[in-house]
Amino acid sequence: MKYSVTLSSFKGIFESLTEALPVLKKLNYDAVEFIGEKQSRKDLDSFTDILDTLDLEVAGVTGMWGNVSSKACGRRLLSLDRGMVENAKRYVIQCIELCRQLGGQELNVCLFTDPFTSIPDFSHRILSHKQKLKLIEKSIPLLRFLSNNAKDHGVLLLLEPLNRYATPYCCNAEDAVHVCEAVDHPSFGILLDTFHMNIEEDSFSHAIELARDFLLHMHFADNNRKMPGSGHLDFSSILSAIRKIKYQRYISFEPNLEQTSYLDSLKEGIAYIKGLNSTVSIG
């Protein structure tokens, strides 16, 4: 198992993303997920030089979706506005190219619709499977097109279900599996995030087993969005489930970090998961 961390977690802690790299190397992380926003050529060159010096890998690029920024709010692959969809499409293509440049393996996509539809994002509603599919199925040709682009660049495009407080249309493993089966592309898969799973899934183990044929990446964060071990999630059962399906790809930590405690959090969180992983049995 390899361990990564999302560099988006370091916003507000370091002025430059490169400042996080020596810290992560010292704490024995194997890789990082680069942030999916435009960077200057100079900053990218500096970043890759330090990566090479520290022998750190880039697991992939973390797409910036939803309410994380004003730009991200305009990235809506399920929008009824063609201009909005084209903007999201261009963004995915740019991030795929960025991922290729950095030697990364994957990019996550999240399905957002318009804020003023009859069932908007942030509605907090639970929709029936039929209601979800009515809109999602319209996006299948676009997702297949983007998957072809990803394949051409040696990158995987991974659908990340988000909880209902972000978007009601792709919230759980069942939704994501349906989309993957419809897209039917070797470069399109699933990313499961334990923070969102805690809200939406009846069982971590069942969700992981359900997604097993498409599961290509995992984000780990506790129920409080901090590093594993700081909340109440049962990571033993999660690790047992991914071992059962013979998952061997990255576990990527995606916590909210605080300026005063980020170092201890990163150190204790990875130690907690490595300790559990060394003793857990197959579920």
Secondary structure, DSSP 8 states (H G I E B T S, - for coil): -EEEEEGGGGBTTBSSGGGHHHHHHHTT--EEEEEES---HHHHHHHHHHHHHHT-EEEEEEE--GGGSTTGGG--TT-S-HHHHHHHHHHHHHHHHHHHHHT--EEEE-----TTSSS-TT------HHHHHHHHGGGHHHHHHHHHHHHHTT-EEEE----TTT-SSS-SHHHHHHHHHHH--TTEEEEEEHHHHHHH-S-HHHHHHHTTTTEEEEEE--TTSSSTTSSS--HHHHHHHHHHTT--SEEEE-----TTTHHHHHHHHHHHHHHHHHH----
